[in-house]
Each structure stands twice: as structure tokens, then as C-alpha cells.
Amino acid sequence: MLKLLNKSKAVAPGWRKEKTHDSLSEVFSSVRVPVNGSFWKKLLAFAGPGLMVAVGYMDPGNWATDIAGGAQFGYTLLSVILISNLFAMVLQHLSVKLGVVAERDLAQACRDHYSPAVSFILWILCEIAIAACDLAEVIGSAIALNLLFGIPLTWGVVITALDVLIILFFQYKGFRFIESVVAAFILVITGCFIFEMIASKPEIFPLLSGLLPKMEIVTNPSMLYIAIGILGATVMPHNLYLHSSIVQTRDYPRNTAGKKMAIKFATIDSTVSLMFAFFINAAILIVAAAAFHTSGHQDVADITDAHELLTPLLGTTLASTLFAVALLASGQNSTLTGTLAGQIVMEGFLNIRLKPWLRRLITRLVAIVPAFIVAWLYGEKGTANLLVLSQVILSMQLSFAVVPLVLFTSDKNKMGPFVNGRILKVLVTIITVIIIALNGFLLYDELLK
């Protein structure tokens, strides 16, 4: 089942060990890039990985925090979603640089740089984070199936396990096919929330005002808590591992000019894709603010309550139906990217390869077993609490992914001419400190409860 990867690669400058295998070797450099083509042809060739990364920024774990934020505080926390997305754009740019320049994903880079003991700890933490993310996907999909078809949560959890077969089917269709499926799901989610936005009739000027940061976000403890939750649910640690790998699926020249081109177009791809993620997250909060906050339902804090109230408040049954459809598409989309992230992390940290079906089965069981038990024992309220817990776990892991990424891309020996510039170094340092401080506060607050 486990196979050591002994395929030798040259040792790149600044890296201690041989790169024993290509990241996601079965699809490495498999998508052709027209080097002499036009700007738009090159951009089209690089389009795709950014959308797969954007999925992590609109997964079911984001929904609860966005709904609670909109219902309690109206449009005020829109600025937090905007800032979180700006942070994400910068960090995903660093992830692109690491993958393209070092030709290593973040897991491989950590294994190369740190001692075996430290690498092992980082691997365990990352596996816990991926399991937590997968848990959110399972619960979100189960809730969506319950809302759409009345399927009990326990059976919904079991049904989500069957997506293993779908994943196996996708793997034989090529990487572009997977990217196309992800893009289709994102279009479904976007379409659903365009309708929700129109139906909820948000107030334009208060909405625009919400994009500007306000001091009360920091001074109001309740508002600050949800703001930190939004940040923790938006910037996902596994995306940094994922992006540094899948950017290498493009067949660009592995020289200075080719890498410069790859960084340019891959960054455009991820930045534009994350704008879609911003729209989805903002739309969830805006709909919650317009439908719940203004109507006096400020205590709405979970997905099921939001679904039940949308139809009577907005006056159309389509509002609740499309809300659930978008949730289901979000959960299934996250499953696809979670599969790849799990494979990348295990292969990169341990330098071993596990058969894809077995890797997915293990990951799903880790997520499904606790979700099934909680759904069986406690029902909807229990799964809602488990969804929040999964986001806290992700927040705990985030710093352990961001710090190595920033250190590696700021190292002249590892990155050569592509090392982070002075302004970028200052910017990413500020972002890192903010993330560590806010997520530390969130964890401290949770532990005291």
C-alpha cells in the first residue's frame, strides 16, 4: 500500500535534500501552456488552480460565521470579509511562488527544511486540519440533503461517503476535467446567491458603508469574536499546501523566464478566483443582514434556521431551495479539493505514496465517524456545534502553515531572484502577526468557555 518514492531529482540551490518526486506526479506538468501564445491564451492555460483554491474560501465552514455576522450586526462585518480575502490573495501568491520557483509544494518544503521530528509534528497538525475541513464538508452536505430532500442527518452523513466513488471517477478524466467540475459548481453557487441577493433587496448605501472598517469591530467583544471566526473560516491552511502543488500541473519552461511567466499568470488566476470567493462570502452575509437583521431575527446563527426563515421573509420558496442547493454544491466542491490536499500533505511530509482510494477512504472515515455519532446522538444542534469546532481547529493550524510559507519565500537562498521584496516582506509579516494574534485570541476564548 505504501511505496517509497526513490525517483531522484537534482538538489535545487538553497534546499538541503533531493526532491525525490514531483508533487502530484500523476498530473505534474500535464496541462500544456502555449509559451508563444497571446496573453489571453496563456491566462486560459493557467486558469483553474485558482478556482480550486477559491473553493476553500466558500466551503460550508464559512456559512455559519457569515450568517451569524449578518444577522447580528447587519453589514458591518463586510469589511472583515474583504480584509480576510485580501490576506488570502497575498498568501496564495506566496504559495504560487514557492511551488513555481522551488518546484516543491509546501509539505515537501517543510520536510526539506525542518528536522524529521518537527516535520512529523507539522504533518500531524496538518492532517488534523484537513480532517476538520473534511468534517465541515460532511456536515454541510448532510444538512443540505436534509433541507432539500428531508433525508435524516445520519443518513446524509453516510451518503456523503459515497462521493469516494465519484472522486475515483474524476481521477481518470484528467486534471482539466476536475477543474471544470469545480468551476461548474462555483457557477451554481454564484447563480444561487445572485438570486438571493436580488430577492433580499439589500440597502445599497449601508452595504457599501459596511466595506469600510469600523473601530467598533474591535471594541465590541461579540462583534470581534465573530470577526475572528470569519477570518479563521476564510484563510484555510490546507489551501496553501494545495496551491503550491497544483500550480505545477502546468507545462511551462522550468527556467527563469518560464517561472516568471507562471507566477504572473497563476497569481492573476488565483486573485480573480478569490474575488468570486469574496462575492459568495459577502453575499451570504448580505442576505443574512437584509433578511434577518432588518426584520428583527438577529438571533439566527446556524444554517438550518436561515434556510427555514428565508422563504417567509423573502416571499418565495425558491429562496430556501436555492440556498440549500448552493450549500450542497459548496460541500461537494470542497470534497474534491480536500482529496488532493490530503494526498499532497501525506506524500510531501512523509515521502510516501498511498493509493488514492485508500487515502480518501481514511480521510472520509475520520470525518464521517464523529459526524455520524454527533448527528445520531444530538441531531441538528450537535452538528451545528461540530461545524463551529471544525473552524476552531482550522484556526489553530493556520499559523503552522503561514509561518513556514512566509519564511521560505523570504529566503534569498531558497528563492533566488524571486525572493519576496522588502515591501512584500513587511506586508506578509504584518498579516502573519495579525493571523497569529487573532486566532490565538479565538482559541483562548474557546478554551475558557
Legacy VTK file of the C-alpha trace (Angstrom):
# vtk DataFile Version 3.0
C-alpha trace
ASCII
DATASET POLYDATA
POINTS 449 float
0.000 0.000 0.000
2.786 2.377 0.857
5.502 2.916 -1.667
8.675 4.870 -1.057
9.462 7.341 -3.784
13.040 6.848 -4.823
12.962 8.684 -8.088
15.927 11.019 -7.719
15.762 14.696 -8.562
18.519 17.276 -8.545
19.014 19.300 -5.403
17.902 22.881 -6.079
20.007 25.743 -4.695
19.085 26.578 -1.106
17.432 23.235 -0.439
19.174 20.528 1.565
17.691 17.353 0.177
16.991 15.756 -3.141
13.499 16.280 -4.451
12.570 12.626 -4.571
9.387 13.042 -6.577
7.213 15.633 -8.287
4.218 16.911 -6.374
1.079 15.115 -7.617
3.364 13.261 -10.011
0.474 11.693 -11.953
-0.612 15.133 -13.220
2.675 17.069 -12.894
3.264 19.327 -15.922
0.299 17.727 -17.696
-1.530 20.869 -18.861
0.061 22.448 -21.912
0.890 26.173 -21.844
1.236 27.993 -25.207
4.545 29.763 -24.464
4.357 31.831 -27.654
0.612 32.363 -27.466
-1.270 35.565 -26.697
-1.859 36.933 -23.196
-5.373 35.508 -23.115
-4.314 32.064 -24.316
-1.667 31.899 -21.603
-4.142 33.104 -18.980
-6.661 30.474 -20.088
-3.990 27.783 -19.823
-3.205 28.813 -16.237
-6.870 29.274 -15.257
-8.204 26.544 -12.996
-5.996 26.071 -9.921
-7.203 29.408 -8.546
-10.821 28.244 -8.693
-9.893 25.056 -6.844
-8.233 27.142 -4.155
-11.213 29.531 -4.005
-13.424 26.574 -3.058
-11.802 26.504 0.382
-12.843 30.114 0.930
-16.546 29.416 0.357
-16.951 25.987 1.965
-19.734 25.181 4.490
-17.487 26.235 7.359
-17.751 29.844 6.167
-21.523 29.875 6.088
-22.195 29.782 9.841
-19.894 32.720 10.616
-21.233 34.792 7.707
-24.861 34.110 8.664
-24.255 34.956 12.323
-22.344 38.108 11.397
-25.044 39.389 9.054
-27.953 38.543 11.342
-26.427 40.148 14.448
-24.590 43.147 13.056
-26.029 43.845 9.627
-23.471 44.867 7.016
-20.786 45.965 9.496
-18.601 42.869 9.152
-18.402 43.060 5.354
-15.098 44.852 5.859
-13.752 41.800 7.723
-14.639 39.529 4.799
-12.920 41.976 2.437
-9.751 42.178 4.564
-9.671 38.400 5.000
-9.853 37.935 1.247
-7.055 40.447 0.696
-4.939 38.467 3.172
-5.804 35.310 1.254
-4.769 36.822 -2.080
-1.330 37.709 -0.717
-0.784 34.316 0.919
-1.901 32.409 -2.168
0.559 34.483 -4.220
3.326 33.268 -1.881
2.074 29.711 -2.325
2.311 30.105 -6.103
5.862 31.451 -5.833
7.004 28.562 -3.672
5.552 25.940 -5.987
6.866 27.514 -9.180
10.337 28.596 -8.027
11.268 25.752 -5.691
9.239 23.158 -7.617
8.138 21.880 -4.228
4.777 22.026 -2.544
4.667 23.448 0.993
4.711 19.981 2.567
7.832 18.967 0.626
9.482 22.272 1.515
8.786 21.732 5.226
10.185 18.203 5.068
13.321 19.521 3.383
13.897 22.421 5.756
12.940 21.099 9.185
14.172 18.167 11.238
12.246 14.864 10.986
10.665 15.479 14.403
9.417 18.970 13.509
8.197 17.795 10.114
6.291 14.974 11.752
4.567 17.373 14.150
3.665 19.717 11.285
2.270 16.745 9.357
0.083 15.629 12.281
-1.242 19.174 12.757
-1.989 19.485 9.059
-3.759 16.105 8.944
-5.936 17.219 11.857
-6.773 20.421 9.983
-7.681 18.532 6.799
-9.851 16.135 8.812
-11.580 19.158 10.391
-12.141 20.693 6.962
-13.490 17.383 5.684
-15.759 17.287 8.711
-17.253 20.630 7.680
-17.828 19.290 4.163
-19.578 16.187 5.503
-21.823 18.148 7.855
-22.594 20.833 5.261
-23.541 18.274 2.608
-25.629 16.288 5.120
-27.506 19.425 6.194
-28.120 20.330 2.525
-29.511 16.844 1.778
-31.736 17.140 4.834
-33.017 20.551 3.771
-33.630 19.559 0.136
-34.975 16.026 0.471
-35.762 15.555 4.151
-33.062 12.903 4.489
-32.139 12.382 8.169
-28.758 13.831 9.100
-27.334 10.414 9.976
-28.190 9.042 6.537
-26.977 12.254 4.922
-23.602 11.753 6.588
-23.449 8.177 5.244
-24.446 9.273 1.725
-21.620 11.776 1.603
-19.206 8.853 1.981
-20.284 7.657 -1.463
-18.518 10.602 -3.101
-15.403 8.420 -2.830
-16.630 6.652 -5.960
-17.152 9.984 -7.719
-13.641 11.095 -6.826
-12.179 7.888 -8.254
-14.090 8.512 -11.469
-12.790 12.065 -11.741
-9.178 10.982 -11.287
-9.209 9.109 -14.588
-10.568 12.077 -16.516
-7.510 14.307 -16.170
-6.813 17.417 -14.158
-8.599 19.792 -16.512
-11.777 17.780 -16.043
-11.586 18.182 -12.267
-11.047 21.919 -12.691
-14.092 22.102 -14.973
-16.291 20.327 -12.434
-15.142 22.719 -9.721
-15.831 25.710 -11.970
-19.345 24.386 -12.720
-20.145 24.055 -9.018
-18.869 27.591 -8.378
-21.156 28.903 -11.146
-24.094 27.125 -9.493
-23.271 28.701 -6.118
-22.819 32.125 -7.722
-26.118 31.872 -9.602
-27.982 30.873 -6.444
-26.675 33.811 -4.482
-27.312 36.319 -7.245
-30.958 35.303 -6.923
-30.802 35.525 -3.113
-29.264 38.991 -3.324
-31.969 40.236 -5.684
-34.753 38.694 -3.583
-33.441 40.084 -0.293
-33.235 43.660 -1.656
-30.302 44.894 0.457
-29.882 48.593 1.201
-27.121 49.829 -1.085
-25.605 52.646 0.986
-25.396 50.734 4.294
-23.956 47.825 2.292
-21.224 49.998 0.788
-20.571 51.542 4.191
-20.009 48.037 5.581
-16.962 47.621 3.341
-15.158 50.273 5.399
-13.556 49.034 8.654
-15.077 50.422 11.850
-13.489 50.722 15.295
-16.499 49.053 16.962
-15.441 45.751 15.400
-12.505 45.768 17.812
-14.205 47.421 20.795
-17.360 45.260 20.740
-16.406 41.799 22.147
-19.308 39.982 20.449
-18.527 41.575 17.105
-14.806 40.875 17.494
-15.479 37.207 18.228
-17.469 36.712 15.009
-14.919 38.777 13.080
-12.160 36.417 14.197
-14.361 33.482 13.264
-14.790 34.930 9.768
-11.007 35.279 9.413
-10.435 31.742 10.658
-13.024 30.323 8.295
-11.771 32.327 5.319
-7.986 31.791 5.278
-7.693 27.989 5.069
-4.355 26.295 5.881
-4.765 23.353 3.514
-5.153 25.757 0.581
-1.542 26.856 0.972
-0.385 23.248 0.559
-2.839 22.640 -2.266
-1.969 25.705 -4.353
1.791 25.222 -4.140
1.251 21.800 -5.704
-1.445 22.211 -8.352
0.240 25.242 -9.897
2.908 22.759 -11.015
0.393 20.908 -13.205
1.139 23.476 -15.908
3.754 22.613 -18.551
5.737 25.853 -18.559
9.503 26.115 -19.183
11.362 25.357 -15.945
13.752 28.307 -16.354
13.798 31.894 -15.069
11.635 33.309 -17.865
9.175 30.420 -17.684
8.869 30.684 -13.910
8.323 34.433 -14.115
5.516 33.841 -16.614
3.986 31.106 -14.443
3.986 33.293 -11.309
2.378 36.159 -13.219
-0.498 34.210 -14.741
-1.068 31.885 -11.777
-1.332 34.935 -9.498
-3.881 36.536 -11.826
-5.808 33.264 -11.825
-5.898 32.981 -8.024
-6.656 36.671 -7.456
-9.625 36.687 -9.859
-10.867 33.390 -8.413
-10.702 34.723 -4.876
-12.857 37.634 -6.000
-15.560 35.031 -6.672
-14.991 33.693 -3.155
-15.351 37.222 -1.775
-18.648 37.636 -3.621
-20.032 34.369 -2.212
-18.978 35.123 1.382
-20.184 38.708 1.134
-23.461 37.568 -0.433
-24.155 35.151 2.457
-23.614 37.948 4.983
-25.585 40.476 2.914
-28.576 38.135 2.549
-28.460 37.415 6.299
-28.303 41.146 7.055
-31.102 42.067 4.651
-33.399 39.165 5.565
-32.738 38.645 9.281
-31.106 41.708 10.836
-33.580 44.233 9.452
-36.595 42.025 10.305
-35.630 41.522 13.948
-34.366 37.932 13.625
-30.932 38.794 14.957
-30.528 35.520 16.818
-30.230 33.436 13.628
-26.856 31.758 13.860
-26.985 28.448 12.006
-27.673 27.167 8.507
-30.932 25.346 9.274
-32.587 28.369 10.896
-31.525 30.552 7.984
-32.998 28.092 5.479
-36.350 27.945 7.296
-36.715 31.722 7.564
-35.694 32.721 4.031
-38.961 31.689 2.364
-41.380 33.554 4.703
-39.127 36.609 4.922
-38.344 36.924 1.204
-41.729 35.719 -0.014
-40.552 32.959 -2.387
-39.921 29.248 -1.856
-37.039 29.448 -4.317
-35.040 31.407 -1.733
-34.782 28.451 0.649
-34.376 25.876 -2.132
-31.533 27.677 -3.876
-29.867 28.318 -0.523
-29.750 24.545 0.083
-28.626 23.828 -3.497
-25.721 26.244 -3.071
-24.812 24.588 0.238
-24.766 21.138 -1.380
-22.621 22.384 -4.273
-20.256 24.010 -1.773
-19.874 20.806 0.235
-19.243 18.610 -2.802
-16.783 21.083 -4.280
-14.792 21.125 -1.057
-14.635 17.329 -1.141
-12.765 17.427 -4.437
-10.109 19.838 -3.249
-9.856 18.133 0.136
-8.930 14.899 -1.644
-5.979 16.495 -3.380
-4.849 18.396 -0.296
-4.767 15.167 1.707
-2.702 13.407 -0.925
-0.270 16.320 -1.221
0.262 16.608 2.534
0.844 12.903 3.130
3.181 12.425 0.158
5.061 15.652 0.817
5.679 15.266 4.543
6.309 11.524 4.649
7.818 10.997 1.193
5.458 8.075 0.678
2.559 7.477 -1.623
-0.740 5.981 -0.641
-3.187 4.656 -3.196
-5.745 7.442 -3.829
-8.780 5.308 -2.956
-7.233 4.300 0.362
-6.163 7.880 1.199
-9.672 9.140 0.530
-11.292 6.315 2.490
-9.147 7.025 5.564
-9.847 10.761 5.403
-13.574 10.272 4.977
-13.820 7.801 7.863
-12.030 10.256 10.160
-14.651 12.885 9.288
-17.717 10.668 8.947
-17.436 8.699 12.187
-17.611 11.713 14.588
-20.183 13.454 12.372
-22.372 10.336 12.340
-22.138 9.881 16.115
-22.988 13.539 16.848
-25.836 13.573 14.295
-27.251 10.380 15.807
-26.974 11.498 19.432
-27.651 15.235 19.270
-29.260 15.992 15.890
-29.128 19.402 14.222
-27.840 21.342 17.227
-24.953 18.933 17.706
-23.875 19.102 14.075
-24.006 22.912 14.194
-21.672 22.906 17.197
-19.384 20.416 15.463
-19.245 22.727 12.447
-18.040 25.570 14.676
-15.488 23.283 16.333
-14.049 22.347 12.943
-13.375 26.047 12.250
-11.614 26.474 15.596
-9.341 23.528 14.737
-8.558 25.109 11.373
-7.698 28.364 13.124
-5.247 26.515 15.373
-3.416 25.031 12.378
-3.326 28.178 10.238
-0.233 29.716 11.826
1.734 26.485 11.350
1.175 26.764 7.591
1.546 30.526 7.174
4.822 30.954 9.089
6.863 28.382 7.071
5.425 29.748 3.818
6.469 33.300 4.676
9.931 32.197 5.858
10.633 30.100 2.762
9.553 32.735 0.235
11.561 35.400 2.103
14.749 33.302 1.992
17.172 34.505 -0.708
18.998 31.154 -0.769
15.789 29.263 -1.484
14.061 31.684 -3.847
16.975 33.413 -5.614
15.771 36.343 -7.752
12.159 35.544 -6.859
12.602 36.207 -3.125
9.965 38.450 -1.525
10.805 42.135 -1.892
11.119 44.464 1.094
7.559 45.811 0.882
6.103 42.328 0.449
8.132 41.050 3.412
6.740 43.799 5.636
3.205 43.161 4.378
3.282 39.388 4.912
4.875 39.852 8.346
2.010 42.126 9.388
-0.533 39.645 8.003
1.161 36.778 9.859
1.201 38.636 13.169
-2.476 39.569 12.796
-3.466 35.998 11.956
-1.489 34.551 14.882
-2.859 37.120 17.334
-6.495 36.854 16.284
-6.554 33.082 16.039
-4.748 32.865 19.373
-7.472 35.034 20.898
-10.184 32.834 19.348
-8.584 29.691 20.717
-8.132 31.255 24.179
-11.763 32.338 24.239
-12.977 28.864 23.203
-10.897 27.153 25.876
-12.381 29.396 28.578
-15.964 28.510 27.631
LINES 1 450
449 0 1 2 3 4 5 6 7 8 9 10 11 12 13 14 15 16 17 18 19 20 21 22 23 24 25 26 27 28 29 30 31 32 33 34 35 36 37 38 39 40 41 42 43 44 45 46 47 48 49 50 51 52 53 54 55 56 57 58 59 60 61 62 63 64 65 66 67 68 69 70 71 72 73 74 75 76 77 78 79 80 81 82 83 84 85 86 87 88 89 90 91 92 93 94 95 96 97 98 99 100 101 102 103 104 105 106 107 108 109 110 111 112 113 114 115 116 117 118 119 120 121 122 123 124 125 126 127 128 129 130 131 132 133 134 135 136 137 138 139 140 141 142 143 144 145 146 147 148 149 150 151 152 153 154 155 156 157 158 159 160 161 162 163 164 165 166 167 168 169 170 171 172 173 174 175 176 177 178 179 180 181 182 183 184 185 186 187 188 189 190 191 192 193 194 195 196 197 198 199 200 201 202 203 204 205 206 207 208 209 210 211 212 213 214 215 216 217 218 219 220 221 222 223 224 225 226 227 228 229 230 231 232 233 234 235 236 237 238 239 240 241 242 243 244 245 246 247 248 249 250 251 252 253 254 255 256 257 258 259 260 261 262 263 264 265 266 267 268 269 270 271 272 273 274 275 276 277 278 279 280 281 282 283 284 285 286 287 288 289 290 291 292 293 294 295 296 297 298 299 300 301 302 303 304 305 306 307 308 309 310 311 312 313 314 315 316 317 318 319 320 321 322 323 324 325 326 327 328 329 330 331 332 333 334 335 336 337 338 339 340 341 342 343 344 345 346 347 348 349 350 351 352 353 354 355 356 357 358 359 360 361 362 363 364 365 366 367 368 369 370 371 372 373 374 375 376 377 378 379 380 381 382 383 384 385 386 387 388 389 390 391 392 393 394 395 396 397 398 399 400 401 402 403 404 405 406 407 408 409 410 411 412 413 414 415 416 417 418 419 420 421 422 423 424 425 426 427 428 429 430 431 432 433 434 435 436 437 438 439 440 441 442 443 444 445 446 447 448
